[in-house]
Structures are given as structure tokens and as C-alpha cells.
Amino acid sequence: MEYQLMNFNIPTYLLNRLLDLYCRQELKNLEDTKRIQDLIKMQSKPLIYTKPIQEFDQPVSILFDDEYDWEERFKI
């Protein structure tokens, strides 16, 4: 790439303003880029999988009779 040196006169206040605007814009761009990079990092983290819920046995029937006499049932 070729470059050409150019010299010109410009008022100081105008040059200062130009530099100020450029620096502010670049700072804003850097902050935006940082936010985007943070979002990308946050989204690219591996997901942590939890163990699936274990299956449980069927609940005990509410109608269960504690006074049931097993010996009576199997008597001949």
C-alpha cells in the first residue's frame, strides 16, 4: 500500500474537535464491542445438565387396612 504525505493548515480548535470526536466515537465502539463479547461469552458457556428426577414407586393406597389379619386370610 502506498502512502502520500500531505501537509495543510488547520485551526487548532477544529483539529482538537476532530480528535475529540474521533476518540469519543472509538471509545463508544470499544464499549459496544466489549458488551457484545461479554454476551457471546455468556451464551457460549457450556450448559450444566442436572440429573433427571428419579422415578418413585406408586404411592401407598389410602384404603390400606392395618387391621387386616393375614393368618385369617390364608387359613384352610
PDB file of N, CA, C and O in Angstrom:
ATOM      1  N   MET A   1       0.854  -1.172   0.000  1.00  0.00           N
ATOM      2  CA  MET A   1       0.000   0.000   0.000  1.00  0.00           C
ATOM      3  C   MET A   1       0.898   1.232   0.000  1.00  0.00           C
ATOM      4  O   MET A   1       1.864   1.308   0.759  1.00  0.00           O
ATOM      5  N   GLU A   2       0.584   2.150  -0.819  1.00  0.00           N
ATOM      6  CA  GLU A   2       1.384   3.369  -0.900  1.00  0.00           C
ATOM      7  C   GLU A   2       0.723   4.475  -0.110  1.00  0.00           C
ATOM      8  O   GLU A   2      -0.501   4.545  -0.003  1.00  0.00           O
ATOM      9  N   TYR A   3       1.562   5.340   0.444  1.00  0.00           N
ATOM     10  CA  TYR A   3       1.073   6.470   1.220  1.00  0.00           C
ATOM     11  C   TYR A   3       1.597   7.759   0.616  1.00  0.00           C
ATOM     12  O   TYR A   3       2.668   7.792   0.009  1.00  0.00           O
ATOM     13  N   GLN A   4       0.836   8.799   0.789  1.00  0.00           N
ATOM     14  CA  GLN A   4       1.249  10.121   0.322  1.00  0.00           C
ATOM     15  C   GLN A   4       1.169  11.070   1.504  1.00  0.00           C
ATOM     16  O   GLN A   4       0.121  11.210   2.135  1.00  0.00           O
ATOM     17  N   LEU A   5       2.282  11.715   1.795  1.00  0.00           N
ATOM     18  CA  LEU A   5       2.310  12.693   2.870  1.00  0.00           C
ATOM     19  C   LEU A   5       1.669  13.985   2.381  1.00  0.00           C
ATOM     20  O   LEU A   5       1.979  14.488   1.302  1.00  0.00           O
ATOM     21  N   MET A   6       0.759  14.511   3.213  1.00  0.00           N
ATOM     22  CA  MET A   6       0.096  15.768   2.858  1.00  0.00           C
ATOM     23  C   MET A   6       0.211  16.715   4.044  1.00  0.00           C
ATOM     24  O   MET A   6       0.002  16.304   5.185  1.00  0.00           O
ATOM     25  N   ASN A   7       0.524  17.917   3.799  1.00  0.00           N
ATOM     26  CA  ASN A   7       0.596  18.953   4.825  1.00  0.00           C
ATOM     27  C   ASN A   7      -0.446  20.016   4.530  1.00  0.00           C
ATOM     28  O   ASN A   7      -0.626  20.432   3.385  1.00  0.00           O
ATOM     29  N   PHE A   8      -1.115  20.440   5.562  1.00  0.00           N
ATOM     30  CA  PHE A   8      -2.077  21.523   5.380  1.00  0.00           C
ATOM     31  C   PHE A   8      -2.266  22.225   6.708  1.00  0.00           C
ATOM     32  O   PHE A   8      -1.960  21.672   7.764  1.00  0.00           O
ATOM     33  N   ASN A   9      -2.753  23.398   6.651  1.00  0.00           N
ATOM     34  CA  ASN A   9      -3.020  24.181   7.854  1.00  0.00           C
ATOM     35  C   ASN A   9      -4.478  23.991   8.265  1.00  0.00           C
ATOM     36  O   ASN A   9      -5.392  23.950   7.441  1.00  0.00           O
ATOM     37  N   ILE A  10      -4.642  23.879   9.564  1.00  0.00           N
ATOM     38  CA  ILE A  10      -5.989  23.733  10.100  1.00  0.00           C
ATOM     39  C   ILE A  10      -6.026  24.475  11.432  1.00  0.00           C
ATOM     40  O   ILE A  10      -5.048  24.431  12.179  1.00  0.00           O
ATOM     41  N   PRO A  11      -7.120  25.152  11.748  1.00  0.00           N
ATOM     42  CA  PRO A  11      -7.193  25.844  13.038  1.00  0.00           C
ATOM     43  C   PRO A  11      -7.127  24.837  14.190  1.00  0.00           C
ATOM     44  O   PRO A  11      -7.665  23.734  14.093  1.00  0.00           O
ATOM     45  N   THR A  12      -6.484  25.220  15.243  1.00  0.00           N
ATOM     46  CA  THR A  12      -6.273  24.342  16.394  1.00  0.00           C
ATOM     47  C   THR A  12      -7.596  23.847  16.985  1.00  0.00           C
ATOM     48  O   THR A  12      -7.743  22.662  17.283  1.00  0.00           O
ATOM     49  N   TYR A  13      -8.558  24.764  17.153  1.00  0.00           N
ATOM     50  CA  TYR A  13      -9.832  24.351  17.751  1.00  0.00           C
ATOM     51  C   TYR A  13     -10.522  23.282  16.904  1.00  0.00           C
ATOM     52  O   TYR A  13     -11.163  22.378  17.440  1.00  0.00           O
ATOM     53  N   LEU A  14     -10.387  23.389  15.581  1.00  0.00           N
ATOM     54  CA  LEU A  14     -11.012  22.420  14.693  1.00  0.00           C
ATOM     55  C   LEU A  14     -10.315  21.058  14.790  1.00  0.00           C
ATOM     56  O   LEU A  14     -10.958  20.009  14.818  1.00  0.00           O
ATOM     57  N   LEU A  15      -8.997  21.110  14.839  1.00  0.00           N
ATOM     58  CA  LEU A  15      -8.237  19.868  14.992  1.00  0.00           C
ATOM     59  C   LEU A  15      -8.565  19.197  16.328  1.00  0.00           C
ATOM     60  O   LEU A  15      -8.745  17.981  16.395  1.00  0.00           O
ATOM     61  N   ASN A  16      -8.640  20.002  17.383  1.00  0.00           N
ATOM     62  CA  ASN A  16      -8.982  19.448  18.702  1.00  0.00           C
ATOM     63  C   ASN A  16     -10.374  18.806  18.698  1.00  0.00           C
ATOM     64  O   ASN A  16     -10.596  17.738  19.269  1.00  0.00           O
ATOM     65  N   ARG A  17     -11.288  19.492  18.039  1.00  0.00           N
ATOM     66  CA  ARG A  17     -12.656  18.960  17.972  1.00  0.00           C
ATOM     67  C   ARG A  17     -12.678  17.659  17.189  1.00  0.00           C
ATOM     68  O   ARG A  17     -13.339  16.701  17.591  1.00  0.00           O
ATOM     69  N   LEU A  18     -11.973  17.619  16.094  1.00  0.00           N
ATOM     70  CA  LEU A  18     -11.901  16.411  15.283  1.00  0.00           C
ATOM     71  C   LEU A  18     -11.325  15.240  16.095  1.00  0.00           C
ATOM     72  O   LEU A  18     -11.864  14.134  16.066  1.00  0.00           O
ATOM     73  N   LEU A  19     -10.242  15.493  16.810  1.00  0.00           N
ATOM     74  CA  LEU A  19      -9.632  14.447  17.634  1.00  0.00           C
ATOM     75  C   LEU A  19     -10.575  14.010  18.772  1.00  0.00           C
ATOM     76  O   LEU A  19     -10.682  12.826  19.092  1.00  0.00           O
ATOM     77  N   ASP A  20     -11.234  14.976  19.356  1.00  0.00           N
ATOM     78  CA  ASP A  20     -12.167  14.674  20.441  1.00  0.00           C
ATOM     79  C   ASP A  20     -13.318  13.780  19.938  1.00  0.00           C
ATOM     80  O   ASP A  20     -13.655  12.778  20.569  1.00  0.00           O
ATOM     81  N   LEU A  21     -13.903  14.152  18.813  1.00  0.00           N
ATOM     82  CA  LEU A  21     -14.997  13.349  18.251  1.00  0.00           C
ATOM     83  C   LEU A  21     -14.526  11.937  17.891  1.00  0.00           C
ATOM     84  O   LEU A  21     -15.224  10.952  18.130  1.00  0.00           O
ATOM     85  N   TYR A  22     -13.351  11.867  17.323  1.00  0.00           N
ATOM     86  CA  TYR A  22     -12.811  10.563  16.948  1.00  0.00           C
ATOM     87  C   TYR A  22     -12.599   9.684  18.187  1.00  0.00           C
ATOM     88  O   TYR A  22     -12.991   8.517  18.201  1.00  0.00           O
ATOM     89  N   CYS A  23     -11.988  10.242  19.203  1.00  0.00           N
ATOM     90  CA  CYS A  23     -11.724   9.483  20.439  1.00  0.00           C
ATOM     91  C   CYS A  23     -13.022   9.044  21.110  1.00  0.00           C
ATOM     92  O   CYS A  23     -13.123   7.910  21.578  1.00  0.00           O
ATOM     93  N   ARG A  24     -14.009   9.928  21.160  1.00  0.00           N
ATOM     94  CA  ARG A  24     -15.300   9.558  21.772  1.00  0.00           C
ATOM     95  C   ARG A  24     -15.985   8.433  20.999  1.00  0.00           C
ATOM     96  O   ARG A  24     -16.540   7.503  21.586  1.00  0.00           O
ATOM     97  N   GLN A  25     -15.934   8.537  19.687  1.00  0.00           N
ATOM     98  CA  GLN A  25     -16.567   7.503  18.864  1.00  0.00           C
ATOM     99  C   GLN A  25     -15.854   6.163  19.024  1.00  0.00           C
ATOM    100  O   GLN A  25     -16.498   5.119  19.125  1.00  0.00           O
ATOM    101  N   GLU A  26     -14.545   6.198  19.048  1.00  0.00           N
ATOM    102  CA  GLU A  26     -13.793   4.957  19.209  1.00  0.00           C
ATOM    103  C   GLU A  26     -14.020   4.346  20.593  1.00  0.00           C
ATOM    104  O   GLU A  26     -14.112   3.125  20.726  1.00  0.00           O
ATOM    105  N   LEU A  27     -14.106   5.169  21.595  1.00  0.00           N
ATOM    106  CA  LEU A  27     -14.388   4.669  22.942  1.00  0.00           C
ATOM    107  C   LEU A  27     -15.760   3.997  22.979  1.00  0.00           C
ATOM    108  O   LEU A  27     -15.917   2.925  23.564  1.00  0.00           O
ATOM    109  N   LYS A  28     -16.736   4.624  22.361  1.00  0.00           N
ATOM    110  CA  LYS A  28     -18.080   4.043  22.294  1.00  0.00           C
ATOM    111  C   LYS A  28     -18.040   2.705  21.557  1.00  0.00           C
ATOM    112  O   LYS A  28     -18.665   1.735  21.986  1.00  0.00           O
ATOM    113  N   ASN A  29     -17.310   2.658  20.457  1.00  0.00           N
ATOM    114  CA  ASN A  29     -17.185   1.405  19.700  1.00  0.00           C
ATOM    115  C   ASN A  29     -16.525   0.307  20.536  1.00  0.00           C
ATOM    116  O   ASN A  29     -16.949  -0.848  20.495  1.00  0.00           O
ATOM    117  N   LEU A  30     -15.496   0.667  21.287  1.00  0.00           N
ATOM    118  CA  LEU A  30     -14.829  -0.308  22.145  1.00  0.00           C
ATOM    119  C   LEU A  30     -15.765  -0.829  23.230  1.00  0.00           C
ATOM    120  O   LEU A  30     -15.768  -2.025  23.522  1.00  0.00           O
ATOM    121  N   GLU A  31     -16.551   0.049  23.822  1.00  0.00           N
ATOM    122  CA  GLU A  31     -17.502  -0.364  24.854  1.00  0.00           C
ATOM    123  C   GLU A  31     -18.570  -1.279  24.271  1.00  0.00           C
ATOM    124  O   GLU A  31     -18.944  -2.280  24.880  1.00  0.00           O
ATOM    125  N   ASP A  32     -19.057  -0.925  23.081  1.00  0.00           N
ATOM    126  CA  ASP A  32     -20.057  -1.770  22.423  1.00  0.00           C
ATOM    127  C   ASP A  32     -19.477  -3.147  22.103  1.00  0.00           C
ATOM    128  O   ASP A  32     -20.136  -4.169  22.290  1.00  0.00           O
ATOM    129  N   THR A  33     -18.246  -3.155  21.623  1.00  0.00           N
ATOM    130  CA  THR A  33     -17.583  -4.412  21.305  1.00  0.00           C
ATOM    131  C   THR A  33     -17.410  -5.256  22.561  1.00  0.00           C
ATOM    132  O   THR A  33     -17.599  -6.472  22.532  1.00  0.00           O
ATOM    133  N   LYS A  34     -17.055  -4.612  23.648  1.00  0.00           N
ATOM    134  CA  LYS A  34     -16.884  -5.327  24.919  1.00  0.00           C
ATOM    135  C   LYS A  34     -18.209  -5.946  25.356  1.00  0.00           C
ATOM    136  O   LYS A  34     -18.241  -7.090  25.808  1.00  0.00           O
ATOM    137  N   ARG A  35     -19.297  -5.196  25.223  1.00  0.00           N
ATOM    138  CA  ARG A  35     -20.619  -5.721  25.589  1.00  0.00           C
ATOM    139  C   ARG A  35     -20.989  -6.916  24.723  1.00  0.00           C
ATOM    140  O   ARG A  35     -21.522  -7.912  25.212  1.00  0.00           O
ATOM    141  N   ILE A  36     -20.703  -6.805  23.445  1.00  0.00           N
ATOM    142  CA  ILE A  36     -21.014  -7.896  22.527  1.00  0.00           C
ATOM    143  C   ILE A  36     -20.178  -9.126  22.875  1.00  0.00           C
ATOM    144  O   ILE A  36     -20.686 -10.247  22.886  1.00  0.00           O
ATOM    145  N   GLN A  37     -18.901  -8.912  23.159  1.00  0.00           N
ATOM    146  CA  GLN A  37     -18.033 -10.036  23.523  1.00  0.00           C
ATOM    147  C   GLN A  37     -18.506 -10.691  24.819  1.00  0.00           C
ATOM    148  O   GLN A  37     -18.473 -11.915  24.946  1.00  0.00           O
ATOM    149  N   ASP A  38     -18.942  -9.885  25.775  1.00  0.00           N
ATOM    150  CA  ASP A  38     -19.459 -10.441  27.032  1.00  0.00           C
ATOM    151  C   ASP A  38     -20.712 -11.277  26.783  1.00  0.00           C
ATOM    152  O   ASP A  38     -20.885 -12.344  27.372  1.00  0.00           O
ATOM    153  N   LEU A  39     -21.584 -10.780  25.902  1.00  0.00           N
ATOM    154  CA  LEU A  39     -22.788 -11.542  25.567  1.00  0.00           C
ATOM    155  C   LEU A  39     -22.440 -12.869  24.896  1.00  0.00           C
ATOM    156  O   LEU A  39     -23.041 -13.904  25.183  1.00  0.00           O
ATOM    157  N   ILE A  40     -21.473 -12.815  24.013  1.00  0.00           N
ATOM    158  CA  ILE A  40     -21.053 -14.030  23.313  1.00  0.00           C
ATOM    159  C   ILE A  40     -20.458 -15.017  24.313  1.00  0.00           C
ATOM    160  O   ILE A  40     -20.761 -16.209  24.256  1.00  0.00           O
ATOM    161  N   LYS A  41     -19.627 -14.544  25.214  1.00  0.00           N
ATOM    162  CA  LYS A  41     -19.034 -15.428  26.221  1.00  0.00           C
ATOM    163  C   LYS A  41     -20.119 -16.055  27.084  1.00  0.00           C
ATOM    164  O   LYS A  41     -20.080 -17.248  27.388  1.00  0.00           O
ATOM    165  N   MET A  42     -21.080 -15.239  27.469  1.00  0.00           N
ATOM    166  CA  MET A  42     -22.145 -15.725  28.330  1.00  0.00           C
ATOM    167  C   MET A  42     -22.965 -16.802  27.614  1.00  0.00           C
ATOM    168  O   MET A  42     -23.365 -17.789  28.233  1.00  0.00           O
ATOM    169  N   GLN A  43     -23.213 -16.620  26.328  1.00  0.00           N
ATOM    170  CA  GLN A  43     -24.016 -17.572  25.583  1.00  0.00           C
ATOM    171  C   GLN A  43     -23.232 -18.820  25.195  1.00  0.00           C
ATOM    172  O   GLN A  43     -23.824 -19.869  24.943  1.00  0.00           O
ATOM    173  N   SER A  44     -21.923 -18.718  25.144  1.00  0.00           N
ATOM    174  CA  SER A  44     -21.136 -19.859  24.698  1.00  0.00           C
ATOM    175  C   SER A  44     -20.640 -20.731  25.843  1.00  0.00           C
ATOM    176  O   SER A  44     -19.901 -21.687  25.608  1.00  0.00           O
ATOM    177  N   LYS A  45     -21.031 -20.424  27.080  1.00  0.00           N
ATOM    178  CA  LYS A  45     -20.664 -21.287  28.201  1.00  0.00           C
ATOM    179  C   LYS A  45     -21.377 -22.617  28.052  1.00  0.00           C
ATOM    180  O   LYS A  45     -22.523 -22.667  27.606  1.00  0.00           O
ATOM    181  N   PRO A  46     -20.693 -23.707  28.428  1.00  0.00           N
ATOM    182  CA  PRO A  46     -21.373 -24.999  28.324  1.00  0.00           C
ATOM    183  C   PRO A  46     -22.529 -25.076  29.318  1.00  0.00           C
ATOM    184  O   PRO A  46     -22.469 -24.537  30.423  1.00  0.00           O
ATOM    185  N   LEU A  47     -23.557 -25.748  28.894  1.00  0.00           N
ATOM    186  CA  LEU A  47     -24.713 -25.908  29.761  1.00  0.00           C
ATOM    187  C   LEU A  47     -24.428 -26.968  30.807  1.00  0.00           C
ATOM    188  O   LEU A  47     -23.780 -27.977  30.528  1.00  0.00           O
ATOM    189  N   ILE A  48     -24.910 -26.732  31.995  1.00  0.00           N
ATOM    190  CA  ILE A  48     -24.747 -27.702  33.070  1.00  0.00           C
ATOM    191  C   ILE A  48     -26.056 -28.479  33.166  1.00  0.00           C
ATOM    192  O   ILE A  48     -27.107 -27.921  33.481  1.00  0.00           O
ATOM    193  N   TYR A  49     -25.971 -29.759  32.892  1.00  0.00           N
ATOM    194  CA  TYR A  49     -27.160 -30.582  32.932  1.00  0.00           C
ATOM    195  C   TYR A  49     -27.334 -31.156  34.330  1.00  0.00           C
ATOM    196  O   TYR A  49     -26.376 -31.618  34.950  1.00  0.00           O
ATOM    197  N   THR A  50     -28.538 -31.122  34.804  1.00  0.00           N
ATOM    198  CA  THR A  50     -28.831 -31.720  36.101  1.00  0.00           C
ATOM    199  C   THR A  50     -29.307 -33.148  35.884  1.00  0.00           C
ATOM    200  O   THR A  50     -29.772 -33.509  34.802  1.00  0.00           O
ATOM    201  N   LYS A  51     -29.182 -33.944  36.922  1.00  0.00           N
ATOM    202  CA  LYS A  51     -29.638 -35.320  36.831  1.00  0.00           C
ATOM    203  C   LYS A  51     -31.154 -35.337  36.692  1.00  0.00           C
ATOM    204  O   LYS A  51     -31.845 -34.517  37.297  1.00  0.00           O
ATOM    205  N   PRO A  52     -31.666 -36.253  35.909  1.00  0.00           N
ATOM    206  CA  PRO A  52     -33.128 -36.324  35.803  1.00  0.00           C
ATOM    207  C   PRO A  52     -33.739 -36.773  37.130  1.00  0.00           C
ATOM    208  O   PRO A  52     -33.093 -37.447  37.933  1.00  0.00           O
ATOM    209  N   ILE A  53     -34.950 -36.399  37.334  1.00  0.00           N
ATOM    210  CA  ILE A  53     -35.647 -36.779  38.561  1.00  0.00           C
ATOM    211  C   ILE A  53     -35.871 -38.284  38.545  1.00  0.00           C
ATOM    212  O   ILE A  53     -36.311 -38.850  37.544  1.00  0.00           O
ATOM    213  N   GLN A  54     -35.564 -38.922  39.664  1.00  0.00           N
ATOM    214  CA  GLN A  54     -35.725 -40.365  39.736  1.00  0.00           C
ATOM    215  C   GLN A  54     -37.200 -40.732  39.825  1.00  0.00           C
ATOM    216  O   GLN A  54     -38.024 -40.004  40.379  1.00  0.00           O
ATOM    217  N   GLU A  55     -37.487 -41.876  39.264  1.00  0.00           N
ATOM    218  CA  GLU A  55     -38.861 -42.370  39.321  1.00  0.00           C
ATOM    219  C   GLU A  55     -39.144 -42.867  40.737  1.00  0.00           C
ATOM    220  O   GLU A  55     -38.284 -43.468  41.380  1.00  0.00           O
ATOM    221  N   PHE A  56     -40.318 -42.615  41.195  1.00  0.00           N
ATOM    222  CA  PHE A  56     -40.716 -43.062  42.521  1.00  0.00           C
ATOM    223  C   PHE A  56     -41.727 -44.196  42.396  1.00  0.00           C
ATOM    224  O   PHE A  56     -42.421 -44.318  41.387  1.00  0.00           O
ATOM    225  N   ASP A  57     -41.797 -45.026  43.441  1.00  0.00           N
ATOM    226  CA  ASP A  57     -42.787 -46.096  43.469  1.00  0.00           C
ATOM    227  C   ASP A  57     -44.177 -45.503  43.579  1.00  0.00           C
ATOM    228  O   ASP A  57     -44.360 -44.340  43.940  1.00  0.00           O
ATOM    229  N   GLN A  58     -45.133 -46.326  43.261  1.00  0.00           N
ATOM    230  CA  GLN A  58     -46.523 -45.891  43.383  1.00  0.00           C
ATOM    231  C   GLN A  58     -46.831 -45.595  44.854  1.00  0.00           C
ATOM    232  O   GLN A  58     -46.323 -46.278  45.743  1.00  0.00           O
ATOM    233  N   PRO A  59     -47.646 -44.600  45.105  1.00  0.00           N
ATOM    234  CA  PRO A  59     -47.974 -44.288  46.495  1.00  0.00           C
ATOM    235  C   PRO A  59     -48.820 -45.399  47.123  1.00  0.00           C
ATOM    236  O   PRO A  59     -49.551 -46.122  46.446  1.00  0.00           O
ATOM    237  N   VAL A  60     -48.689 -45.499  48.417  1.00  0.00           N
ATOM    238  CA  VAL A  60     -49.454 -46.496  49.155  1.00  0.00           C
ATOM    239  C   VAL A  60     -50.920 -46.094  49.107  1.00  0.00           C
ATOM    240  O   VAL A  60     -51.266 -44.918  49.223  1.00  0.00           O
ATOM    241  N   SER A  61     -51.757 -47.077  48.938  1.00  0.00           N
ATOM    242  CA  SER A  61     -53.185 -46.814  48.850  1.00  0.00           C
ATOM    243  C   SER A  61     -53.701 -46.243  50.166  1.00  0.00           C
ATOM    244  O   SER A  61     -53.303 -46.675  51.247  1.00  0.00           O
ATOM    245  N   ILE A  62     -54.571 -45.290  50.055  1.00  0.00           N
ATOM    246  CA  ILE A  62     -55.167 -44.680  51.237  1.00  0.00           C
ATOM    247  C   ILE A  62     -56.093 -45.675  51.935  1.00  0.00           C
ATOM    248  O   ILE A  62     -56.326 -45.586  53.141  1.00  0.00           O
ATOM    249  N   LEU A  63     -56.599 -46.594  51.180  1.00  0.00           N
ATOM    250  CA  LEU A  63     -57.565 -47.549  51.728  1.00  0.00           C
ATOM    251  C   LEU A  63     -56.902 -48.761  52.383  1.00  0.00           C
ATOM    252  O   LEU A  63     -57.586 -49.730  52.713  1.00  0.00           O
ATOM    253  N   PHE A  64     -55.618 -48.723  52.569  1.00  0.00           N
ATOM    254  CA  PHE A  64     -54.902 -49.831  53.183  1.00  0.00           C
ATOM    255  C   PHE A  64     -55.404 -50.030  54.614  1.00  0.00           C
ATOM    256  O   PHE A  64     -55.485 -49.083  55.397  1.00  0.00           O
ATOM    257  N   ASP A  65     -55.735 -51.265  54.934  1.00  0.00           N
ATOM    258  CA  ASP A  65     -56.296 -51.590  56.248  1.00  0.00           C
ATOM    259  C   ASP A  65     -55.218 -52.208  57.114  1.00  0.00           C
ATOM    260  O   ASP A  65     -54.762 -53.315  56.827  1.00  0.00           O
ATOM    261  N   ASP A  66     -54.796 -51.519  58.173  1.00  0.00           N
ATOM    262  CA  ASP A  66     -53.752 -52.018  59.073  1.00  0.00           C
ATOM    263  C   ASP A  66     -54.227 -53.190  59.921  1.00  0.00           C
ATOM    264  O   ASP A  66     -53.411 -53.950  60.443  1.00  0.00           O
ATOM    265  N   GLU A  67     -55.496 -53.336  60.056  1.00  0.00           N
ATOM    266  CA  GLU A  67     -56.010 -54.375  60.939  1.00  0.00           C
ATOM    267  C   GLU A  67     -56.349 -55.642  60.176  1.00  0.00           C
ATOM    268  O   GLU A  67     -57.105 -56.487  60.654  1.00  0.00           O
ATOM    269  N   TYR A  68     -55.802 -55.758  59.029  1.00  0.00           N
ATOM    270  CA  TYR A  68     -56.065 -56.929  58.215  1.00  0.00           C
ATOM    271  C   TYR A  68     -55.333 -58.112  58.821  1.00  0.00           C
ATOM    272  O   TYR A  68     -54.143 -58.013  59.121  1.00  0.00           O
ATOM    273  N   ASP A  69     -56.015 -59.213  59.002  1.00  0.00           N
ATOM    274  CA  ASP A  69     -55.423 -60.396  59.615  1.00  0.00           C
ATOM    275  C   ASP A  69     -54.993 -61.363  58.516  1.00  0.00           C
ATOM    276  O   ASP A  69     -55.828 -62.022  57.896  1.00  0.00           O
ATOM    277  N   TRP A  70     -53.709 -61.440  58.285  1.00  0.00           N
ATOM    278  CA  TRP A  70     -53.172 -62.279  57.225  1.00  0.00           C
ATOM    279  C   TRP A  70     -53.390 -63.768  57.534  1.00  0.00           C
ATOM    280  O   TRP A  70     -53.651 -64.562  56.630  1.00  0.00           O
ATOM    281  N   GLU A  71     -53.285 -64.121  58.753  1.00  0.00           N
ATOM    282  CA  GLU A  71     -53.456 -65.532  59.098  1.00  0.00           C
ATOM    283  C   GLU A  71     -54.898 -65.992  58.811  1.00  0.00           C
ATOM    284  O   GLU A  71     -55.117 -67.114  58.355  1.00  0.00           O
ATOM    285  N   GLU A  72     -55.841 -65.144  59.072  1.00  0.00           N
ATOM    286  CA  GLU A  72     -57.247 -65.485  58.788  1.00  0.00           C
ATOM    287  C   GLU A  72     -57.441 -65.682  57.289  1.00  0.00           C
ATOM    288  O   GLU A  72     -58.196 -66.553  56.856  1.00  0.00           O
ATOM    289  N   ARG A  73     -56.774 -64.888  56.535  1.00  0.00           N
ATOM    290  CA  ARG A  73     -56.953 -64.955  55.091  1.00  0.00           C
ATOM    291  C   ARG A  73     -56.435 -66.268  54.511  1.00  0.00           C
ATOM    292  O   ARG A  73     -57.027 -66.814  53.581  1.00  0.00           O
ATOM    293  N   PHE A  74     -55.340 -66.771  55.054  1.00  0.00           N
ATOM    294  CA  PHE A  74     -54.727 -67.969  54.478  1.00  0.00           C
ATOM    295  C   PHE A  74     -55.089 -69.259  55.225  1.00  0.00           C
ATOM    296  O   PHE A  74     -54.520 -70.316  54.952  1.00  0.00           O
ATOM    297  N   LYS A  75     -56.010 -69.172  56.143  1.00  0.00           N
ATOM    298  CA  LYS A  75     -56.462 -70.347  56.870  1.00  0.00           C
ATOM    299  C   LYS A  75     -57.229 -71.296  55.944  1.00  0.00           C
ATOM    300  O   LYS A  75     -57.975 -70.866  55.064  1.00  0.00           O
ATOM    301  N   ILE A  76     -57.030 -72.568  56.164  1.00  0.00           N
ATOM    302  CA  ILE A  76     -57.748 -73.521  55.320  1.00  0.00           C
ATOM    303  C   ILE A  76     -59.047 -73.913  55.962  1.00  0.00           C
ATOM    304  O   ILE A  76     -59.796 -74.713  55.401  1.00  0.00           O
TER     305      ILE A  76
END
